[in-house]
Structures are given as C-alpha cells and as structure tokens.
Amino acid sequence: MLLSFVVPAYNEEAYLGACLESILDQTRGLEHITEIIVVNNASTDRTREIALSYISNDRPRVRVVDELRKGLPYARQAGFLASTGSLIANVDADSRLTLGWVEQVLITFHDHEARNNKNEARPLVSLSGPLVYYDLTPRQSRLVNVFYGIAWLTYATKYILRVGSMVQGGNFVLSRAALEAIGGYDTSITFYGEDTDIARRLHAVGKVLFTFDLKMLSSARRLKHEGMLTIAFRYGLNYFWTTFFKRPFTREHIDIREPEFNQQFEA
C-alpha cells in the first residue's frame, strides 16, 4: 500500500459522508495503492454507522477503527497503527479534498524521492497546505489569508532559527518511516499544538514542506463559534509555545459540532 487516508471522527455524522466521497472520487482507479481508515473516536451519534455504510465488496479498502479514548492525537495514532501505507494522509472529517489533491501528493513525494536518489538531500517527510473555509464571507476569507501569510513567514524562520516547522492539522501527509522514527503522535497533547508538535519533531529527521498549492476545503464552524481573532491568537500562541517549549500552552478546547449540515457550499 502506498497512500493511507486516516480520518478521525468524533460525532461527525453531518460531515463524514461528504469527506469520504471526496476521497473516493479522487482514488478511483487507485484502489490497489490507497486505503481509507475512519477512526470512530468515542462517537455517540451515527458516525460509526455512516462509516460502516462505506464498507462493501466494492470498497474493501475502507475500514473502521474504534478508538474509545477521546482526543485527536489518540485518533490519529490509532489510524496510523491500523494503516499499511508508506504515506499517511491526515484528513479531518469536516474537510474535503480539492481537485487534484491526491495527484499532487503522489507527484510531489515521487519527485522529491527521485531528487534525493541523485543528490542525497534530506528526504521529504511531510507535505501540508492551508485550509480553505467554504462557509466564510469574502471578508472573513481575506482575514484568514492574512493569518496564513503571517504563519508562513514564521514557518520560513526555521531556516534562520533552525527549529520547528509547520503543518496544517487536517491537511498533511507524513512519511510512515519518519513517523515511526519519531515515535508516532504525542497522545499527551489534547488538541492545540498537536500539528506543530509533529512538524517540530519531523523537522529533525527530514524536510517538512508547507505549500499553498495543496489546499483542503473545510468547515469554519470553530472560527464562527469562538471568533476569528480568538482562534488566531490561540493557534499562534500554541504554535510558538510548542515550537520553543515542546508543549502546548492551552490544554483544554471546546468541542464544536453543528446539528445540521448544508450540502450546498461554494468551493
């Protein structure tokens, strides 16, 4: 197996189907090299039932793993341990792949591997990109772009400070060998900083690439519920804290789940 999708899902009955459909749409014809693992993370709604409905003789590569310990790092680790791919794609249940996402991932890793064989450069161990929130106003979307611009400048300082890196939680692909080398996910982290922690530790063993060309569609439910400035400050603080102090500043988080899902959205 080449590419394993890991989809953590806690009470995601409203979003999970669209996420899985987006993955299946882009992996038709690639059944021999792809698999999809849905991690039912202590859900109390129909999440598990919906995930199981995608398992059939026509879809033997879809599997459901139950992780009763609630928490995103627990779910990611459970999916990783159940996977078989040399590349692990982490996609959150409220997200959907953009057009050409799978093709770009496979080409990027292949090209870097070919270059490394010639130049013996640091291997590419992680590929990530931004989230595009499909349910924000144009003004709100521009503010998100400003945040990503600032985040990218901070990410670029790794070449000066020689510490840390950046991946976007819910839109990142990891090398299995590299993830094994760093001991997997840190399950002591509850939510904030889990992606920064992975980026920081992976940076020690290879190249962590963040590119605006690898976009992922996602729901802005957390931004709308807690406020954009609050979330920007909280993520920024925890990025800094995890990068330099090796642990997140914020230990608690709010579970955001919408009761209804509008099937119509603008990409």
C-alpha positions in Angstrom: 0.0 0.0 0.0 1.3 3.5 -0.9 -1.2 6.0 0.5 -3.4 5.5 3.6 -6.0 8.1 4.5 -6.7 8.5 8.2 -10.0 10.2 9.0 -10.6 10.9 12.8 -14.3 11.3 13.5 -16.0 12.2 16.8 -19.7 12.9 16.4 -19.3 13.7 12.7 -22.5 12.2 11.2 -23.2 15.5 9.5 -19.9 15.8 7.7 -18.3 12.4 7.3 -20.1 11.3 4.2 -19.0 14.3 2.1 -15.4 13.8 3.3 -15.3 10.1 2.3 -17.0 10.8 -1.0 -14.3 13.4 -1.9 -11.6 10.8 -1.1 -13.3 8.1 -3.1 -13.9 10.4 -6.1 -10.1 11.0 -6.4 -8.9 7.5 -5.7 -11.0 5.6 -8.3 -8.5 3.5 -10.3 -6.0 3.8 -7.4 -7.7 1.1 -5.3 -4.5 -1.0 -5.4 -2.4 1.7 -3.7 -4.9 3.5 -1.4 -6.9 2.7 1.7 -9.2 4.8 3.9 -9.3 4.3 7.6 -12.1 6.0 9.6 -11.3 6.3 13.3 -14.5 6.4 15.3 -13.3 8.3 18.3 -15.9 7.6 21.0 -18.8 9.0 19.0 -22.3 9.0 20.4 -24.2 9.7 17.2 -24.4 7.9 13.9 -20.8 8.4 12.9 -19.8 4.7 13.2 -23.0 3.6 11.3 -22.2 6.0 8.4 -18.6 4.9 8.2 -19.6 1.3 8.1 -22.0 2.0 5.2 -19.0 2.7 3.1 -17.7 -0.8 3.5 -18.7 -3.3 0.9 -17.2 -5.8 -1.6 -16.7 -2.9 -3.9 -14.9 -0.9 -1.3 -12.7 -3.4 0.6 -10.1 -0.7 1.3 -12.5 1.3 3.6 -12.1 0.2 7.2 -13.4 1.4 10.6 -11.3 1.5 13.7 -12.7 2.3 17.1 -10.7 4.4 19.5 -12.5 4.8 22.8 -10.0 7.3 24.3 -11.4 10.6 23.1 -8.9 13.0 21.7 -7.5 13.9 18.2 -3.9 12.6 18.8 -5.3 9.3 20.1 -7.4 9.0 17.0 -4.6 9.9 14.6 -2.3 7.4 16.4 -4.9 4.6 16.2 -5.4 5.2 12.5 -1.6 5.3 11.9 -1.2 1.9 13.7 -4.0 0.4 11.7 -2.7 1.7 8.4 -0.3 0.0 5.9 0.7 2.8 3.6 4.1 4.2 3.3 2.4 7.7 3.2 -0.2 8.7 5.8 -2.7 11.3 4.7 -4.4 13.0 7.6 -7.8 14.4 6.6 -10.4 15.7 9.2 -13.9 14.5 8.9 -15.3 18.0 8.2 -13.0 18.5 5.3 -13.0 17.6 1.6 -10.2 17.2 -0.9 -9.7 19.9 -3.5 -9.5 18.9 -7.2 -6.2 17.2 -7.9 -5.2 16.8 -4.3 -4.2 13.1 -4.5 -2.3 13.6 -7.7 -0.3 16.4 -6.3 0.6 14.5 -3.2 1.8 11.5 -5.2 3.8 13.6 -7.7 5.4 15.7 -5.0 6.7 12.8 -3.0 7.8 10.9 -6.1 9.7 14.0 -7.4 11.5 14.5 -4.1 12.4 10.9 -3.9 13.9 11.0 -7.4 15.9 14.1 -6.5 17.1 12.6 -3.2 18.4 9.5 -5.0 20.6 11.7 -7.2 21.6 14.4 -4.6 21.3 12.5 -1.3 19.4 15.5 0.1 17.2 15.4 3.2 14.1 13.3 2.4 10.6 14.8 2.2 8.9 13.5 5.3 5.8 15.8 5.4 3.7 17.7 2.9 1.0 20.2 4.1 -1.1 23.1 2.9 -3.8 25.5 4.1 -7.4 25.0 4.7 -10.0 26.9 2.6 -13.1 27.6 4.6 -16.0 27.2 2.2 -18.6 28.8 4.6 -17.0 32.2 5.3 -17.8 35.5 3.8 -15.2 37.0 1.4 -14.1 39.5 4.1 -13.6 36.7 6.6 -11.7 34.6 4.0 -9.3 37.6 3.4 -8.6 37.7 7.1 -7.8 34.0 7.1 -5.4 34.6 4.2 -3.6 37.3 6.2 -3.2 34.8 9.1 -1.7 32.2 6.8 0.7 34.8 5.3 1.9 35.6 8.8 2.1 31.9 9.7 4.2 31.3 6.5 6.6 34.0 7.4 7.0 32.4 10.9 7.5 29.0 9.2 10.2 30.4 7.0 12.2 31.5 10.0 13.1 27.8 10.6 15.9 28.4 8.1 17.3 31.0 10.4 16.5 29.7 13.9 17.0 26.0 12.9 14.0 25.0 15.0 10.4 23.9 14.3 8.3 23.8 11.2 4.6 23.9 10.2 1.9 21.6 9.1 -1.8 22.3 9.0 -3.9 19.9 11.1 -6.4 18.1 8.9 -4.3 18.6 5.7 -1.0 16.9 6.0 0.7 13.8 4.6 3.5 12.1 6.5 6.1 9.5 5.6 5.4 6.3 7.6 9.2 5.7 8.1 9.6 9.2 9.5 6.6 8.9 11.8 7.9 5.6 13.2 11.3 7.2 13.7 9.9 9.9 15.9 7.7 7.6 17.9 4.3 8.5 16.4 1.9 11.1 17.8 2.2 12.6 21.2 -1.0 11.5 22.9 -0.4 13.6 25.9 -1.4 16.6 23.8 -5.2 17.1 23.9 -5.8 19.3 20.9 -3.9 22.6 20.4 -0.3 22.2 19.2 -0.7 18.6 18.0 0.2 19.5 14.4 3.1 21.8 15.5 4.5 19.1 17.7 4.6 16.7 14.7 6.2 19.3 12.5 8.8 20.2 15.1 9.8 16.6 15.6 9.7 15.6 11.9 11.9 18.6 11.1 14.7 16.8 12.9 14.6 13.8 10.5 13.7 15.3 7.1 12.1 18.1 5.1 8.7 19.4 6.2 7.1 21.2 3.2 4.2 23.6 3.5 2.8 24.8 0.2 -0.2 27.0 -0.7 -0.7 24.7 -3.7 -2.1 21.9 -1.6 -5.4 23.3 -0.4 -8.1 21.5 1.5 -11.8 22.5 1.8 -13.0 22.7 5.4 -15.8 23.9 7.6 -15.2 27.1 9.6 -17.5 26.1 12.4 -14.8 26.6 15.1 -13.9 30.0 13.7 -17.5 31.1 13.7 -18.2 29.7 17.2 -15.2 31.1 19.0 -14.4 34.1 16.9 -11.6 34.6 14.3 -9.3 36.8 16.4 -9.6 34.5 19.4 -8.7 31.4 17.3 -5.9 33.2 15.5 -4.4 34.3 18.9 -4.9 30.8 20.4 -3.3 29.0 17.5 -0.5 31.5 17.2 0.3 31.2 21.0 0.3 27.4 20.9 2.4 27.3 17.8 5.1 29.4 19.5 4.8 27.5 22.8 5.0 24.1 21.2 7.9 25.1 18.9 10.1 26.6 21.6 8.9 24.9 24.8 7.9 21.5 23.3 4.4 21.6 24.8 1.2 23.5 24.1 0.2 26.5 26.2 -3.5 25.6 26.1 -4.6 22.3 27.5 -8.3 22.5 27.0 -10.5 23.0 24.0 -14.2 23.3 23.1 -15.9 20.6 21.0 -17.7 22.2 18.1 -20.4 20.1 16.4 -23.2 21.5 14.2 -26.5 19.7 14.3 -27.2 20.2 10.6 -25.1 20.1 7.5 -25.9 22.2 4.5 -25.0 20.1 1.4 -24.7 23.2 -0.7 -21.4 25.1 -0.5 -19.1 27.2 -2.5 -15.6 26.0 -3.1 
